[in-house]
């Protein structure tokens, strides 16, 4: 166990290999432009197989994967990693697809970046979702969230920010 309070504490090379560097873009001007016509009511579950039953079966909406380190009971330390949407299938079906993706070999996965995210932060990952009525354009809500957050594990972005994101990934 790592104990930074012990004299001579250091990180061993094999422990350092498990560290992950992920770039986040905190774009305050984009936050200021965020606007949607509905109030999102977020619900959250820890991303585990046993929690699939707590995700609505037939609802459509938007969702996010968030890493929460749970260090020192800090209530506000979270990292938004990915934003997605569900239009035709239910949120629970989409959740279960991610459970299957988590078990795949990263090298063989069609969405290796997603499989890597799910495996890397397995014990600290939370699935947030907001149900939306059929009268709301789910894609428009997802685009607005993508434009504001620029999540590091998303690969497809609205045209309004796509070029800026490509530069970020270089």
N, C-alpha and C positions, 0 to 999 in steps of 0.2 A: 504494500500500500504506500502511496506517495504521502509523505508528511512534510509539508513546507516549513513546519515549525521546528523540526529537528535540525541540529547543527549539521552542516555538510550536505544538506538536501540538494539533490540535483535530479534532472530528468535523464533517464537512461535512453540510449538510442532506440531500443525496441518500443519504449513508451512514446517517444517522440514520433515514431512512424505511424502511430494511431491518431495523431493530431490531424485536424482537417482545417484547411484554410479555404474560406468561402468569401468571396467579395460581395459586399452589399453596397448598393448605391442609395444614399439617402438624399433624395432630390426634393428639397423643400418647395421649390416653385411648382412641382407636379402635385404635391400634397395640397397646395393652395387652390389648384384648379379642379380638384376632385369634386364631382357633383353627380349624384344619382337621384332619381325621382322617388325612390322607396327607402324606407328605413330598414336596414338589415338587422335581424335579431339572431345573433350568433349563438350557437350551441357548440359544446366541445366534448370530445371523448378522447381518452388516451388511445393511441393507435395500437390496439391489440385485437386478436381474433375474437376474444370474448366480448368485446364492446360492439361488434357489428350489429347485434340485436338492438342496440340503443340508437342506431342511426335510422331515420325514417325510411321505410321501404319504398313508397311510391312517390315521394316528393322530388321535385326538381329544384335546382338552386345553384348556389356557388359554394365553393369550399376552399380551404387553405390547409396546408401542412405547416405546422409551427413547431420549432424546437424550443423546449423549455428546460433549461439546465437544472432547475430545482436546487439551487445552491443557497444555503442560509435562509430559506423561506422567503426569498425575495419575491414579492408579488408581481413585479412588472418586467422581469427579464425574459424576453421571448425573441425568437428570430423567425420571421415569416420566410419560408423557403419556397413555397409553390402555391399558385392559385389555379383553380380549375372550375369547370361548370358541368352541370348535368341538365340536359334538356329532355331527352327521350327515355332514358332509363331512370331508375330511382337512385337516390343517394346511397342507399345500402348496397345496391348492385355495384356501384362505382367503388365504394369502400372495399368491397370484397375483391374487386379486380386488383386493387392496390395490395391487398393481403397476398394474392397470388404473385404479383410482381416482386414482392419482398423476398420470396423464396427462390427466385430465378438466379441463375449464374449471371453476374454482371456482364461478363464477356459475351454471353449469348442473348442477352435481353435486347429487344428492339428499342427500348427506352432505357438504356444503361444508366443515364443520369438520374432517372427516377428510382431505379433499383438501387443504385448507390446511395441516394438520399435515404431511402427506406431502411437500408441495412446499416448505414453509418450511425444514424441517430435513433435506432430502434427503440431503445428504452426511454427516450426523452421526447418522442414525437407525439404530437396531438393533432387530431383531425377536427377542424372547426368548420361548421356548415351553417348556411342560412337558407332556409326554404323560401321559395318565391312562387307567387301565384301564376297561373297560366297567362294572365294579362301582361306580365312583365317580360321584357326582352332580356333573357338570361345572358346572351352573348354580349349585349351592351353593358350589363353590370360587370361581367368578367373583364371586358376591355377596360373599363374605368378603374377597376382594381389593379389590373396589370400595369396600366399607365402610372398609377400613383405609387405602387410598391416596387415595381421592377424586381420581382422575386428572382433570386439567383438560380433556381432550378427550372424555371420556365425557359422554353426555347422559342416559342412563338409569341410575338407581341403585336399589338395594333400598329398600323403604319405610322401613326403619330409619334411613336417612340422607337420603332424598330431599328432605325439607323444608329441612334444613340446607344442602344443596347448592344448592337454589333461591335461598336467601338469599345464598349466596356468589357466585352468578352475576349478582346485581343490581349 
